[in-house]
Amino acid sequence: MPPEAVLPISYCDRCPRLVVTSLPGRDSWALEELMDTVVARDPSARFEATGYRGVVEVYSSLSPGEIARQFLLYQHAFIARVVPVLACSTPERLGEAIARLVPRGLSAGLELKVRVPLKGRVSEGTVKEALRVAGVALRGREANLKITVENVGDCLLISVGEWRSCGPHCAVLVPVLP
């Protein structure tokens, strides 16, 4: 099955299955852990540096949820964060992507991370408004269910899930949507 077949929504040219962040100063060790975990399920997976220190994109033929759950099978000492990508969007189509991904009436907390080059173009207010229009009720940081929106380059990466531990300082967002 081609990778595009398992990714539900993409308004960008390229859309990774995961974005993985290492602990500070542990980039090479985290990459090794990342490769060991993902290649166990998908030997043809690709790993690409992003230009942001410690941030790697993973491209695979597996679904983002399948890969994310793989991280729960092992303890990771050098990976900080694993976020499966359920939708990719340009800033202009963010509302449309969220509306297609998230069911109306969903209640969740928001985690937003905007890096250059979208810093200044995408604000917390913009994302909150897109969620409100899509019918999402925002809760505080204590909400179990999280909607994450972050960018790598010009593309916004969106996910919905619950944070689970994958090691002493490692957290993986486990998708709750199909």
DANORRA-V308625 format. One record per run of one state. SS is the DSSP state (alpha for helix, beta for strand, coil for the rest). FROM is the first residue (numbers start at 0). TO is the last residue. If there is no record, write none. Layout:
# DANORRA-V308625
[[SS;FROM;TO] [SS;FROM;TO]]
This chain:
# DANORRA-V308625
[[coil;0;1] [alpha;2;5] [coil;6;7] [beta;8;9] [coil;10;16] [beta;17;21] [coil;22;25] [alpha;26;38] [coil;39;44] [beta;45;48] [coil;49;53] [beta;54;58] [coil;59;62] [alpha;63;72] [coil;73;77] [beta;78;83] [coil;84;85] [beta;86;88] [coil;89;89] [alpha;90;100] [coil;101;105] [beta;106;112] [coil;113;117] [beta;118;118] [coil;119;120] [beta;121;121] [coil;122;122] [alpha;123;132] [coil;133;135] [beta;136;138] [coil;139;143] [beta;144;151] [coil;152;153] [beta;154;164] [coil;165;169] [beta;170;174] [coil;175;177]]
